[in-house]
Amino acid sequence: MIFTRWSAKFPGTQRRAAARSDRAAPRPASGPPSSPPEQAPAPSTAPTPATAAPSAPTAATTGSVPAARAEHAEAARAAGGTPATLPPTVDALSVHDILGTIPALVAVVYGPEHRLAYVNGAYAGVFGPRPAGRTARKALPELDALGLLPLMDQVLRSGRPRTVKSRKVPGGAGGDRTRDGYYTFTCTPIEVAASGPAPDPEVACVAPHKGVLVFGAEVTDQIESAERLRASEALQREAAVTLQRSLLPQELEQPDDLRVAATYQPGGTDAAVGGDWYDVITLGAGRTALVIGDVMGRGVRAAAVMGQLRTAVRAYARLDLPPHEVLQLLDGLAAEIDASQIATCVYAVHDPNEGRLVYASAGHLPILVRDPDGTVRRAAEPTGPPLGTGGWLHTSGSVALSPGSSAVLYTDGLVERRDKDIDDGLEALERAFAGAAGAPDIVCDRLLRSLGITATHDDDVAILVLQHPERTGHDAELFHNAALELHGGTEAAPRARAFASGVLASWRFPPELHDLGVLAASELVANSLQHGHPPMRLRLRRTDRRLIIEVTDGDDHLPRRRRAEPVDEAGRGISIVATIASSWGSRRTPGGGKAVWCEFALP
């Protein structure tokens, strides 16, 4: 193949030709331009010996065209120019050129005593000029105050870098001396080269030494932003917790026959509020409703649903319905409020005359009851599905709560842990409750401590503790019960009046209250005789704060107060009772029938 002057245009030809030219006659990188090559002598006709080495190929002998870059170089030399100057490498820059322009703090020390070799301008701008050659403890006292000297010792021994974050430097926020600065310091092991002899041996580094480079990056803006964010989150959390607590009872109602205390511990450190709630509702006639519930999830939505459910519970409780009927109404309401939110709840009613706790549970954890001998029992049955699921008929159960007994209602945040089974938490609560003595508020605190509930706990916790105290001595004189069975007939009303008069006289009530009590008992018995049927019972109960009169019969028709016309011969009994008593009410009894009651507040 014959190459022409255009062969240099073919792809790859220039690179191959340049490589051959460089191998054949390498040109020095600098120096005066070389003279043109001499004309090659004409080839001899004499044969060449076999042992002679072949001459190196040249452009003249091979007939190839020089590479493009060789052409340009020759053209540049012919024009009297010089090749372009290469940019300097990092090796040509000094430490002052590199570290001196960095806005971070830089200090270089060497030797076991950390003698100072160099500080950059940023370091001097924050801490002032520092003399070289002296130990860090003398020349760099600020590093000692920041606790970096022990860290530098570790770096020098181990040869591994170490970092400390967010160290406070008073008045060291960059060029602003009016506010404190924060720096993250990194200590890196290096080797400091010898600087040559010097007249002062304390300043000279006469031999290579291992050293430490201290690099301080300012993080003042980040720290201040984080502090502002934390302050804002704290305010939001405080507002959220205030909202949550405002939806809970501000002050628990205190029944006559029970001692009650409750506590609420918000979970986590974020601003999301929870849906835990509790309540104590006095129903009248000495009966008390106790409620605890938990709306699943967190946030304003859960708190809003919780507030509506708590309000609804109080409204339904005024109807004095059995616990399972209250939960049945709540179930339908929860589905109407928000179908995506479900809640668990326990609704229990304590009747001092029965000495039992009647309850219904919607997917909630069991009530724990502690007997006077310290035995702890679970009121685990019956339990229905959570509120908001619909399609379930709840049922009521009961557990004995005799004088001297205690009970605790709680939410799952008290016993549930991510790494443990919930039964383990229930067993731990039983052990803690068995040994928790004292007033109800003290028991609440002890249960929190025993179960490890702190301010950083990740779930809300609500606890409601009730005690049925065993009264002795003077307290026992303030609590009395008396009951009379009535079989109907014309003699029932006189017997009831005589019984009430005698009991109230023995309880040493003042004459006015005595007469009002006898009148109320007479009217309630008369109403039961006219609109009910046997069996009938008159019960009088005295507490330290009120007198309670209650009449039960076998008819489940509840009376209502109405305005009697002047010509009416009946219909005034309930109006009379409502006028003279502090409060009155009626309810259906579990076995069928009803109970009508009224209360008088004691002076």
Legacy VTK file of the C-alpha trace (Angstrom):
# vtk DataFile Version 3.0
C-alpha trace
ASCII
DATASET POLYDATA
POINTS 603 float
0.000 0.000 0.000
1.325 3.439 -0.931
0.767 6.211 1.669
0.298 9.732 0.466
0.361 12.978 2.345
-3.327 12.483 3.035
-2.768 9.319 4.986
-2.364 11.464 8.072
-6.055 12.256 7.836
-7.107 8.656 8.304
-8.358 7.735 11.781
-5.577 6.465 14.016
-2.813 7.287 11.561
-1.662 10.359 13.458
-1.345 8.509 16.750
0.590 5.606 15.252
2.920 7.907 13.310
3.552 10.062 16.376
4.373 7.006 18.431
6.870 5.788 15.858
8.439 9.246 15.635
8.781 9.469 19.434
10.448 6.087 19.625
12.752 6.830 16.701
13.999 10.293 17.704
12.706 11.630 21.046
12.961 15.353 21.282
14.064 17.019 24.521
11.330 18.796 26.438
13.246 22.071 26.565
16.272 23.681 24.994
17.050 25.439 21.729
15.429 24.191 18.578
17.383 21.348 16.966
18.962 21.790 13.543
17.297 20.225 10.531
18.263 16.618 10.012
21.107 16.018 7.560
20.406 14.530 4.174
20.623 10.779 4.359
23.374 9.281 2.187
22.453 7.320 -0.857
22.067 3.689 -0.185
25.089 1.562 -1.003
24.904 -1.286 -3.413
27.284 -3.358 -1.329
25.557 -6.023 0.701
25.241 -5.527 4.369
26.729 -8.108 6.690
24.144 -10.339 8.461
25.457 -9.485 11.790
25.065 -5.764 11.375
22.250 -4.266 13.361
19.521 -2.625 11.342
19.360 1.107 11.607
16.405 2.735 13.359
13.624 3.642 11.022
13.092 7.332 10.321
10.543 9.297 8.498
12.844 9.553 5.535
13.524 5.843 5.315
9.988 4.674 5.972
8.345 7.238 3.797
5.632 8.010 6.357
4.290 11.494 7.025
5.174 13.085 10.437
2.385 13.252 13.052
0.241 16.323 13.291
1.686 17.389 16.614
5.201 17.124 15.212
4.139 19.376 12.379
2.768 21.924 14.813
5.908 21.775 16.935
8.109 22.320 13.880
5.866 25.175 12.797
6.108 26.726 16.253
9.908 26.433 16.265
10.062 27.903 12.771
7.984 30.848 13.972
10.243 31.338 16.999
7.534 30.479 19.599
7.712 28.296 22.760
5.387 25.525 23.875
2.508 26.427 26.271
3.426 26.439 30.006
1.830 23.627 32.087
-0.255 24.701 35.196
1.471 24.276 38.581
0.703 21.139 40.586
-0.344 20.907 44.254
3.215 20.001 45.120
4.252 23.508 44.114
1.881 25.144 46.656
3.007 25.838 50.221
1.045 25.079 53.352
0.433 28.792 53.753
-1.125 28.943 50.287
-3.511 26.098 51.110
-4.324 26.372 54.811
-3.985 30.122 55.055
-7.033 30.750 52.869
-9.307 28.189 54.553
-12.013 29.871 56.712
-11.837 26.985 59.203
-9.521 27.015 62.226
-6.263 25.165 61.556
-3.385 24.467 63.948
-0.446 22.121 63.445
1.478 20.725 66.402
4.286 18.163 66.622
5.917 15.958 69.174
4.584 14.400 72.370
4.288 17.834 73.965
2.323 19.146 70.975
4.643 22.021 70.180
3.026 24.543 67.936
4.239 24.608 64.332
1.548 26.642 62.582
-1.824 28.384 62.986
-3.714 29.909 60.077
-5.300 33.328 59.886
-8.778 32.095 60.817
-7.428 30.547 64.021
-5.570 33.750 64.898
-8.731 35.759 64.134
-10.695 33.834 66.752
-8.082 33.174 69.444
-5.409 35.739 68.571
-1.789 35.205 67.384
0.027 32.245 68.858
3.849 31.858 69.232
5.358 28.908 67.402
7.514 26.297 69.091
5.862 26.359 72.494
3.785 23.522 73.881
0.061 23.512 73.235
-0.694 23.810 76.938
1.123 27.175 76.965
0.608 28.421 73.422
-2.919 27.064 72.895
-4.712 27.259 76.270
-8.061 27.408 74.462
-7.586 23.792 73.311
-7.035 22.784 76.924
-10.249 24.581 77.921
-12.117 22.806 75.125
-10.842 19.430 76.309
-8.880 18.698 73.145
-5.445 17.992 74.642
-6.341 14.467 75.850
-7.886 13.832 72.453
-4.683 14.953 70.723
-2.699 12.539 72.910
-4.959 9.698 71.774
-4.542 10.672 68.121
-0.765 10.824 68.446
-0.625 7.380 70.095
-3.177 5.568 67.957
-2.578 7.269 64.622
-6.329 7.553 64.091
-8.310 10.764 63.690
-10.815 11.818 66.346
-13.675 14.296 66.243
-15.584 16.241 68.882
-18.755 18.051 67.924
-20.245 21.408 68.776
-17.736 22.777 71.285
-18.641 26.229 72.538
-16.101 29.021 72.013
-17.034 32.192 73.919
-17.122 35.170 71.571
-15.854 33.026 68.727
-18.585 33.188 66.106
-16.382 33.975 63.101
-15.623 37.666 62.989
-18.500 38.555 65.301
-17.068 38.839 68.812
-20.440 39.679 70.340
-21.834 36.142 70.290
-20.541 32.725 71.151
-19.437 30.367 68.448
-19.611 26.596 68.082
-16.987 24.503 66.327
-16.565 20.848 65.456
-12.908 19.906 65.889
-11.179 17.057 64.065
-7.684 15.970 65.154
-5.805 14.155 62.383
-2.360 12.487 62.719
0.322 13.895 60.350
4.116 13.935 60.015
5.837 17.302 60.327
9.044 17.618 58.276
12.232 19.106 59.732
12.503 22.872 59.365
16.282 23.043 59.638
18.528 24.452 62.355
17.459 27.594 64.170
19.118 29.736 66.824
16.350 29.001 69.339
16.079 25.213 69.887
12.621 25.668 71.442
11.308 27.021 68.145
13.163 24.811 65.666
11.878 21.472 64.403
15.282 19.920 63.712
13.987 16.469 62.734
10.797 14.962 61.320
8.169 14.435 63.999
4.729 12.915 64.217
2.206 15.612 64.816
-1.488 16.472 64.879
-3.458 18.762 62.610
-6.353 20.393 64.470
-9.153 21.414 62.131
-12.108 23.395 63.516
-15.196 23.865 61.323
-17.652 26.486 62.535
-21.169 25.179 63.108
-22.603 28.182 64.938
-25.438 28.723 62.482
-26.390 25.066 62.546
-26.356 24.943 66.355
-28.434 28.112 66.638
-30.886 26.788 64.059
-31.140 23.505 65.956
-31.706 25.377 69.226
-34.428 27.479 67.634
-36.008 24.329 66.236
-35.877 22.621 69.634
-37.400 25.677 71.289
-40.164 25.737 68.691
-40.811 22.022 69.139
-40.893 22.478 72.900
-43.513 25.218 72.545
-45.544 23.085 70.158
-45.313 20.102 72.485
-46.342 22.239 75.443
-49.335 23.488 73.477
-50.203 19.935 72.417
-49.978 18.604 75.963
-52.060 21.557 77.180
-54.671 20.678 74.579
-54.616 17.047 75.652
-54.928 17.883 79.336
-57.731 20.363 78.660
-59.733 17.507 77.144
-59.234 15.450 80.307
-61.072 16.131 83.594
-59.599 19.190 85.251
-60.609 17.820 88.643
-61.856 14.328 89.359
-65.215 13.943 91.019
-64.744 12.341 94.422
-67.456 9.828 95.307
-68.531 9.323 98.889
-67.633 5.634 99.006
-64.475 5.566 96.883
-61.083 7.194 96.871
-60.028 7.938 93.325
-56.878 9.299 91.667
-55.666 9.394 88.070
-52.569 10.393 86.180
-51.691 11.060 82.567
-48.151 10.832 81.162
-47.716 12.094 77.570
-45.512 9.882 75.465
-42.461 10.775 73.410
-40.845 14.141 72.837
-42.663 15.153 69.681
-45.588 17.541 69.465
-48.170 14.881 68.598
-50.911 14.464 71.188
-52.424 11.112 72.039
-55.939 9.809 72.483
-55.826 8.422 76.042
-58.503 9.582 78.456
-60.123 8.750 81.778
-63.129 10.014 83.713
-65.034 9.615 86.969
-68.795 10.289 86.884
-71.054 10.288 89.939
-74.389 8.764 88.912
-76.365 9.463 92.070
-77.624 7.200 94.852
-73.985 6.550 95.767
-73.158 4.908 92.409
-70.048 5.921 90.444
-69.036 5.343 86.810
-65.345 4.944 85.994
-64.097 5.217 82.426
-60.766 4.786 80.685
-60.142 4.672 76.942
-57.545 4.956 74.222
-58.040 6.228 70.669
-55.533 4.535 68.404
-52.893 6.757 66.801
-51.521 10.165 67.637
-52.125 13.696 66.542
-54.894 16.254 66.625
-57.320 13.852 64.921
-56.936 11.277 67.703
-57.320 13.989 70.359
-60.448 15.340 68.670
-62.055 11.891 68.541
-61.076 11.337 72.161
-62.723 14.603 73.232
-65.962 13.701 71.466
-66.043 10.199 72.929
-65.394 11.477 76.435
-68.233 13.999 76.117
-70.532 11.296 74.768
-69.673 8.958 77.666
-70.674 11.608 80.185
-73.950 12.198 78.331
-74.783 8.494 78.121
-73.798 7.999 81.765
-76.521 10.466 82.792
-79.045 8.038 81.346
-77.858 5.578 84.016
-77.719 2.726 81.514
-75.962 -0.602 82.099
-72.293 -0.591 81.020
-72.807 -2.715 77.902
-75.553 -0.418 76.630
-73.284 2.596 77.073
-70.590 0.880 74.993
-73.178 -0.058 72.383
-74.086 3.595 71.951
-70.420 4.611 71.887
-69.691 2.013 69.205
-72.174 3.554 66.809
-71.042 7.080 67.623
-67.362 6.240 67.057
-68.152 4.911 63.579
-70.033 8.126 62.759
-67.290 10.419 64.059
-64.468 8.867 62.027
-64.676 5.432 60.449
-60.868 5.268 60.202
-60.378 5.717 63.962
-60.944 2.922 66.428
-60.798 3.147 70.196
-60.704 0.810 73.160
-62.663 1.583 76.308
-63.717 0.189 79.684
-66.880 1.503 81.349
-67.457 0.326 84.926
-70.049 1.189 87.573
-69.544 0.799 91.318
-72.578 0.371 93.552
-71.732 0.499 97.291
-74.921 -1.389 98.135
-73.880 -4.340 95.993
-70.152 -4.289 96.755
-69.327 -5.088 93.115
-67.854 -3.444 90.047
-70.064 -4.007 86.985
-68.171 -3.324 83.762
-68.073 -3.747 79.989
-64.932 -3.701 77.845
-64.488 -2.797 74.184
-61.121 -4.309 73.284
-59.425 -2.835 76.330
-56.966 -4.405 78.740
-58.435 -6.096 81.840
-59.165 -4.296 85.090
-56.933 -5.438 87.944
-58.494 -5.833 91.411
-56.437 -6.249 94.583
-58.173 -7.891 97.540
-57.449 -6.864 101.145
-55.050 -9.819 101.492
-52.929 -8.553 98.556
-54.169 -11.025 95.941
-54.483 -9.464 92.476
-57.209 -10.668 90.095
-57.910 -9.860 86.450
-61.423 -8.930 85.412
-60.772 -10.247 81.907
-64.242 -11.325 80.785
-66.259 -10.405 78.875
-64.381 -8.333 76.275
-65.796 -7.168 72.949
-64.108 -5.611 69.907
-62.929 -1.981 69.910
-65.315 0.905 69.402
-65.987 1.864 65.809
-65.985 -1.674 64.403
-69.773 -2.127 64.612
-71.849 -5.278 64.392
-71.186 -6.536 67.923
-73.416 -6.847 70.966
-71.427 -6.003 74.073
-72.132 -7.692 77.387
-71.511 -6.723 81.002
-69.532 -8.588 83.618
-68.875 -7.999 87.285
-66.096 -8.406 89.818
-66.286 -8.162 93.591
-64.941 -4.942 95.133
-65.412 -5.347 98.862
-64.280 -2.824 101.504
-60.494 -2.764 101.652
-60.121 -3.634 97.958
-58.522 -1.559 95.207
-58.730 -1.583 91.409
-56.672 -0.066 88.608
-57.748 0.863 85.071
-54.978 1.732 82.599
-54.092 2.125 78.917
-51.739 -0.085 76.917
-48.849 2.373 77.115
-48.289 1.236 80.703
-47.651 -2.439 79.897
-46.878 -2.661 76.179
-43.254 -2.755 74.974
-41.896 -3.260 71.477
-39.436 -5.961 72.509
-41.679 -7.896 74.941
-44.966 -9.728 74.929
-47.852 -7.797 76.436
-48.508 -10.641 78.896
-45.092 -9.941 80.396
-46.144 -6.348 80.945
-49.411 -7.429 82.577
-47.563 -9.747 84.928
-45.141 -6.942 85.839
-48.109 -4.656 86.551
-49.739 -7.295 88.753
-46.573 -7.632 90.820
-46.217 -3.852 91.130
-49.898 -3.418 92.043
-49.725 -6.149 94.673
-47.013 -4.253 96.536
-48.223 -0.701 95.925
-49.717 0.561 99.171
-50.877 4.018 100.151
-53.337 6.564 98.845
-54.510 6.277 95.202
-52.255 9.103 93.971
-49.244 7.412 95.591
-50.205 4.114 93.953
-50.301 5.859 90.542
-46.761 7.185 91.002
-45.464 3.829 92.204
-46.952 2.016 89.226
-45.311 4.479 86.838
-41.928 4.008 88.479
-42.249 0.236 88.735
-43.092 -0.107 85.042
-40.242 2.212 84.018
-42.370 5.055 82.647
-40.243 8.176 82.166
-40.558 11.433 80.251
-38.988 9.774 77.196
-41.488 6.884 77.093
-42.736 6.495 73.521
-46.452 6.067 74.276
-49.083 7.905 76.275
-50.053 6.396 79.624
-53.269 6.928 81.580
-53.910 5.304 84.970
-57.048 5.403 87.117
-56.818 3.944 90.640
-59.823 3.498 92.923
-59.992 2.231 96.484
-63.005 1.075 98.464
-61.788 1.871 101.976
-62.698 -0.245 104.938
-64.158 2.205 107.443
-63.628 1.799 111.163
-63.998 3.950 114.241
-65.429 7.413 113.742
-65.626 6.980 109.965
-67.879 3.991 110.369
-70.344 6.138 112.339
-70.792 8.392 109.315
-71.824 5.585 106.947
-75.035 3.678 107.597
-77.489 1.566 105.606
-81.055 0.600 106.387
-83.592 -1.244 104.215
-87.250 -2.315 104.490
-89.047 -4.875 102.309
-92.534 -3.726 101.245
-95.176 -6.224 100.095
-97.775 -3.741 98.950
-101.231 -3.099 100.364
-102.659 -0.197 102.279
-100.273 -0.662 105.193
-97.134 -0.226 103.036
-97.133 3.599 103.073
-97.587 3.972 106.873
-94.921 1.332 107.485
-92.525 3.154 105.168
-93.110 6.492 106.929
-92.629 4.979 110.366
-89.478 3.152 109.284
-87.954 6.277 107.718
-88.791 8.400 110.758
-87.215 5.958 113.157
-84.038 5.499 111.099
-83.514 9.222 110.577
-84.060 9.897 114.248
-81.467 7.257 115.182
-79.012 8.899 112.781
-79.521 12.155 114.713
-80.534 14.312 111.807
-81.850 17.790 112.609
-85.662 18.100 112.669
-85.932 19.910 109.341
-83.874 17.326 107.456
-85.707 14.564 109.329
-89.090 15.809 108.143
-87.915 16.282 104.541
-86.509 12.758 104.489
-89.739 11.257 105.775
-91.746 13.211 103.186
-89.497 12.087 100.323
-89.658 8.436 101.425
-93.449 8.645 101.637
-93.825 10.127 98.138
-91.435 7.615 96.522
-93.213 4.671 98.152
-96.602 6.050 97.120
-95.410 6.425 93.534
-94.141 2.848 93.530
-97.406 1.537 95.024
-99.437 3.310 92.332
-97.306 2.649 89.227
-95.225 -0.406 90.160
-95.682 -3.857 91.594
-93.891 -6.047 94.144
-91.277 -6.831 95.156
-90.652 -3.377 96.600
-87.914 -2.137 98.871
-87.165 1.103 100.685
-83.460 1.766 101.297
-81.937 4.646 103.263
-78.237 5.320 103.142
-76.147 7.892 104.928
-72.625 8.967 103.950
-70.427 11.684 105.349
-71.876 14.131 102.801
-75.428 13.150 101.880
-78.613 11.257 102.714
-79.856 8.898 99.975
-83.420 7.520 99.797
-84.156 4.853 97.181
-87.238 2.764 96.347
-87.125 -0.239 93.992
-90.000 -2.220 92.490
-90.629 -4.806 89.784
-91.948 -2.476 87.054
-89.471 -1.120 84.499
-91.476 1.957 83.522
-89.390 4.981 84.518
-91.219 7.935 86.065
-90.822 11.434 84.730
-91.505 14.794 86.198
-94.522 16.590 84.755
-96.642 19.588 85.517
-99.883 18.554 87.243
-103.040 20.496 86.480
-105.081 21.935 89.375
-107.826 19.364 88.841
-105.426 16.369 88.699
-105.563 14.030 91.676
-102.121 12.456 90.953
-98.822 13.296 89.309
-97.392 15.571 91.985
-95.218 13.081 93.903
-92.080 13.296 91.698
-92.434 17.081 91.459
-92.525 17.306 95.258
-89.443 15.095 95.563
-87.558 17.108 92.905
-88.399 20.320 94.741
-87.318 19.353 98.239
-84.286 17.150 97.375
-80.864 18.171 96.082
-81.178 15.761 93.153
-83.244 12.793 92.018
-83.231 10.171 89.304
-84.293 6.748 88.166
-82.801 3.730 86.404
-83.673 0.238 85.333
-82.253 -2.547 87.471
-80.424 -5.531 85.905
-82.957 -8.149 87.019
-85.923 -6.169 85.713
-87.763 -3.358 87.406
-86.573 0.099 88.335
-85.086 2.165 91.124
-86.156 5.748 91.953
-83.920 7.770 94.269
-83.297 11.213 95.716
-80.441 12.828 97.670
-80.186 15.450 100.393
-76.899 17.241 100.990
-75.894 17.196 104.641
-74.978 20.453 106.343
LINES 1 604
603 0 1 2 3 4 5 6 7 8 9 10 11 12 13 14 15 16 17 18 19 20 21 22 23 24 25 26 27 28 29 30 31 32 33 34 35 36 37 38 39 40 41 42 43 44 45 46 47 48 49 50 51 52 53 54 55 56 57 58 59 60 61 62 63 64 65 66 67 68 69 70 71 72 73 74 75 76 77 78 79 80 81 82 83 84 85 86 87 88 89 90 91 92 93 94 95 96 97 98 99 100 101 102 103 104 105 106 107 108 109 110 111 112 113 114 115 116 117 118 119 120 121 122 123 124 125 126 127 128 129 130 131 132 133 134 135 136 137 138 139 140 141 142 143 144 145 146 147 148 149 150 151 152 153 154 155 156 157 158 159 160 161 162 163 164 165 166 167 168 169 170 171 172 173 174 175 176 177 178 179 180 181 182 183 184 185 186 187 188 189 190 191 192 193 194 195 196 197 198 199 200 201 202 203 204 205 206 207 208 209 210 211 212 213 214 215 216 217 218 219 220 221 222 223 224 225 226 227 228 229 230 231 232 233 234 235 236 237 238 239 240 241 242 243 244 245 246 247 248 249 250 251 252 253 254 255 256 257 258 259 260 261 262 263 264 265 266 267 268 269 270 271 272 273 274 275 276 277 278 279 280 281 282 283 284 285 286 287 288 289 290 291 292 293 294 295 296 297 298 299 300 301 302 303 304 305 306 307 308 309 310 311 312 313 314 315 316 317 318 319 320 321 322 323 324 325 326 327 328 329 330 331 332 333 334 335 336 337 338 339 340 341 342 343 344 345 346 347 348 349 350 351 352 353 354 355 356 357 358 359 360 361 362 363 364 365 366 367 368 369 370 371 372 373 374 375 376 377 378 379 380 381 382 383 384 385 386 387 388 389 390 391 392 393 394 395 396 397 398 399 400 401 402 403 404 405 406 407 408 409 410 411 412 413 414 415 416 417 418 419 420 421 422 423 424 425 426 427 428 429 430 431 432 433 434 435 436 437 438 439 440 441 442 443 444 445 446 447 448 449 450 451 452 453 454 455 456 457 458 459 460 461 462 463 464 465 466 467 468 469 470 471 472 473 474 475 476 477 478 479 480 481 482 483 484 485 486 487 488 489 490 491 492 493 494 495 496 497 498 499 500 501 502 503 504 505 506 507 508 509 510 511 512 513 514 515 516 517 518 519 520 521 522 523 524 525 526 527 528 529 530 531 532 533 534 535 536 537 538 539 540 541 542 543 544 545 546 547 548 549 550 551 552 553 554 555 556 557 558 559 560 561 562 563 564 565 566 567 568 569 570 571 572 573 574 575 576 577 578 579 580 581 582 583 584 585 586 587 588 589 590 591 592 593 594 595 596 597 598 599 600 601 602
